[in-house]
Amino acid sequence: MNAIFLDADRRLRGPYTLAAALLETLVPDAPQELVAAHDIEINVAAPHLGVPLTRRSLAASLPRPQRILIPGARRTLRVANGLAEFVRDHLRGAGPARLTVVNLDEADPTDAELVRVLRRRVPGELLEIVRGPSAPGDRPLVNDFDRYRDEGFHHAMAESGLAALRGMEYGADPEAWQVLVQRVAGALEAVDREDEARELYDRSRRLSIDPKHRATIAYGTAMLLVRHHDRARRDPEQALAWINEAVTITSLLPDPAERAFHLGFDLNGKALVEVRRGRFAEALTLVEEAIALAEQDLGGVHPIHRLVLYANRAQLMAMAGRVREALADYATAIEADPGYPDYYLERGNLLHKLGRMEEALADFEQVIRLSPPFPEAHYNRAEVRYARGDLDGALADLDHAVELDPAFAPAYVNRSGLHAAAGEYGKAADDVARGLALDPGNPYLLCVRGQVEAAAGRTREARAAYDAALAADHELAPAWAGRAELSFHEGDHAGALADLGAAIKLEETAALLFNRALVLRAAGRAEEARQDLLRAAELDPGDEEIGRALG
């Protein structure tokens, strides 16, 4: 067994100190096709290794000021999963290893997350991780702020940035101070530390009179107020006041190109505020104004800004039912940057809703090819596979989504439903418990709990679960149908008919109509039962059971 000893202290290299050292050990001897398959993850963690990027987004070729898409906080989990798969697959050929890690308590959150993922996803017979001693180092924190921004290393940006700001005087270099404030505040928001971000914004307002900076922090304050992780603390009306300040300032910038970019950025932000206020038509108008500015005055610069605007307009078009225009805007965004995965995911979701399953599947699989391991892509592909009748493929995708992110609650919702439909009630109950631990009160999970309890003959518990599901979502047709089945078996035909009527009003399906026909027949209302069966046959002409019932 190979012995590897590494130091995880973030003061050595910052984020991915441990990962970089591990990759320095493994990459030189790894098969080139394996390295190429994980080029993004290896470059994020160890850019100095110079691994060629075979999967490239447009941002990689642009000057830094034009790279406006900052990765979200969840991206590091994708990177960690990709690195874990690289380590696992390499060790399968190279032989097992024992990794001793010192100073794990001093590691950046990226390395701490990586160790958790390695322990979860790499079999113990391939990689044994031994925790060595930890002691705080005396080196200063690493201040690689450009890298932190570009890669979305938000914890490092917050920690190192706050430390740097404590040693900076605004008057010594106002521009450098302002840029760092903007970056640190954005990082604090990304890791749910909005109060500290707001303090920075307020402090900056007290010191700076630079128009562009004041517009930027007004924009940041508005986004904080509409995106706050605590929904109870969101305030779209106050956000509107702040975003209007940003728009007022940037609309006065004298240079047309500079105004087109900064004002367009702020108009796009105001569109989100209007969406939160429920004013979708106004939001669409704002995004279209931003697109017009970009097309008129930006020339060949800021292509990412433009494609973001087109993708945002696509979302608003889809919400307005203007599907053809939405798909055209997604196509424009994707053609501008075919290496960026997120818009394939959004377009795939729209195609799925339209019933265009093959095209949706192609988009989801493109996400899987272009991105480090992405739980949402597998979750969405599972829905398409289920709709096409590929239950095994759907279950495999949901299993993989949970493997990539055990805290991804929607996967437990869908997987529990598949298990219940297959009669695997023990597995369904386990997923319900896991899902509700992450998302208490989720109506879909409560509905599956009702199915599980009903299958076990625990009628009272099943009814309580369905009641709780309907209290959380009064328009959940399967919960009405499940409760109707309980009433029918108890001989309460009136209750069953009332609940089935509510379900059918929400979602008219052949199965629900067939079930109501059975209840109507049992209640002696044969002609009404026949009418339901005739309608069920219209909806599903090939259903043999419906045909026999009519015969």
Secondary structure, DSSP 8 states (H G I E B T S, - for coil): -EEEEEE--HHHHSTTHHHHHHHHHHGGGS-HHHHHHTHHHHHHH-GGG----SS--GGGGS-GGG------TTHHHHHHHHHHHHHHHHHHHH--EEEEEE-GGGS-HHHHHHHHHHHHHS-TTTEEEEE-------S-----HHHHHHHT-HHHHHHHHHHHHHT--TTT-HHHHHHHHHHHHHHHHHTT-HHHHHHHHHHHHHH---HHHHHHHHHHHHHHHHH-SSGGG--HHHHHHHHHHHHHHHTT-SSHHHHHHHHHHHHHHHHHHHHHTT-HHHHHHHHHHHHHHHHHH-TTS-HHHHHHHHHHHHHHHHHTT-HHHHHHHHHHHHHH-TT--HHHHHHHHHHHHTT-HHHHHHHHHHHHHHSS--HHHHHHHHHHHHHTT-HHHHHHHHHHHHHH-TT-HHHHHHHHHHHHHTT-HHHHHHHHHHHHHHSTT-HHHHHHHHHHHHHTT-HHHHHHHHHHHHHH-TT-HHHHHHHHHHHHHTT-HHHHHHHHHHHHHH---HHHHHHHHHHHHHTT-HHHHHHHHHHHHHH-TT-HHHHHHH-
